[in-house]
Amino acid sequence: MADPILILQMQRMGDLVLTFPLVHWLRRLHPEREIWVVGEESFFKDLYPVSPGAVFFPWGAADKLATRRYAAVVNLSIRERAAELAGRLETDLLLGPHLDADGARRIRGEWQIYRASLVHNNRHNLFHWADLNALDTVPLERMAATRWEHPRVGQGEAVGVFLGASEPAKRPKESFWADLIGELFARRLRPVILGGPAEAGEGERLARAFGGKILNLAGKTGLAELVGALRTLALLVTPDTGPMHLAAWMGTPVLNLSMGPVHPWETGPHPEGHTVARTGLSCLGCWRCTRPALLCRERFRPAAVAHLCRRLLRAPGTMPPQPPGLRLAATARDRFGLYDLSPAGPASPRLVLDRFWQGFFGRAFGLWDEAEAAVRLDALREAAPQSAEAMAARLPLLHRVLGRGLRDPATPFWDQAPPLFRSLTGYLQTMLDNADHSPAARKRALGLAESLSALLA
């Protein structure tokens, strides 16, 4: 038997589901090898019917897994025990966090280092988690050639509302759900309340408010039953949560209410054919909210969301008009095969800036040539000339900040650069620290800074 490929994913259910595209690609690239995944048994045991053919193991099997050799080990978990396991496995290729022989935490893989650099610094990132899981191992051509199934349509008028999320800030208030359910009833849609054990009480209160006329499954189903329930829905209205990723993977149409400290470019429903609603606030896509109130959450209006649900069911595959205060985007794939959010209206200046940085890092890591990065810079100069001019004018400051960081490795420097440059300085900080500021890493940092200067010039 050929050595298998091992993936470590010890995070939440949504993170596990977002490894499914990587499993799909690896199975086609290496049909002679089994793909093994270490995950939380409470999640994967009920996901076998919808998973893309991986062999799952619980964490309790870690010691046994360490007794054999692997063709590749990809650690997608941030947990220390996963890094410890990854560091002691015998493998031809190791990617992601691991502990080296001296017990120091290291990261292998350019895209895994880039991903680590996004912590508290993801404002301009346009690479989705599912793609970042794969870019170190899967050729871009393979990703572009993949044809994912589009969400099914014509499934009746049952609209699921999933109440929960991993953090309170990422989900609507109970009063919003109550008003939304009423608005859905008013439009002759059939709402179904969904949620985990933490939402059981909320589900009961909402059901009582509507006199038992609504099916309430919150806290009443296991994961296997949830899979079955999701198959019956015409649409799932949900914050950014694990069941959202599960529904999207299964082909249930999703309307993602993207609010709080989430970034839909990173964790939006995957793959294409779903809808993301979010606000147009400048702080969109934050890592952690620093404002006294969640302004992004308050912009969602139940009547507007219910109207949007009706339009999505009446004309599936088309983009409805944008509700007041919200911006809509359809999940898609760009011409390179990467995750994309196609906006309902013209691209904002910020999105054009974000696309420039995506083009820069894609060029730096070999996804495409310099011509693509230049095209995106031209688009930035046309759509947001002030941003392009500011970047060119502040290049000397970028080089001074980087110079200080190279002279004093013990002092963080990435957030000392102007915000326009922090995508780059955040990556350079992470890359340098990961390599203990070695000569090769310092040369790499200077080379990337110089390539930006040459591009802007």
QUIQUIBEL-V317211 format. One record per helix or strand. SS is the DSSP state (H for helix, E for strand). FROM is the first residue (numbers start at 0). LEN is the number of residues. If there is no record, write none. Layout:
# QUIQUIBEL-V317211
ss->[SS | SS]
from->[FROM | FROM]
len->[LEN | LEN]
This chain:
# QUIQUIBEL-V317211
ss->[E | H | H | E | H | H | E | H | E | E | H | E | E | E | H | H | H | E | H | H | E | H | E | H | E | H | E | H | E | H | H | E | E | H | H | H | H | H | H | H]
from->[4 | 12 | 19 | 34 | 40 | 47 | 54 | 58 | 68 | 71 | 79 | 89 | 93 | 104 | 109 | 128 | 139 | 157 | 167 | 173 | 189 | 196 | 214 | 222 | 234 | 241 | 253 | 263 | 274 | 294 | 301 | 325 | 338 | 348 | 369 | 384 | 394 | 413 | 418 | 438]
len->[4 | 5 | 10 | 4 | 4 | 3 | 3 | 7 | 2 | 4 | 9 | 2 | 6 | 4 | 7 | 4 | 6 | 5 | 3 | 13 | 5 | 13 | 2 | 9 | 4 | 9 | 4 | 4 | 5 | 4 | 13 | 8 | 5 | 16 | 14 | 9 | 13 | 3 | 16 | 18]
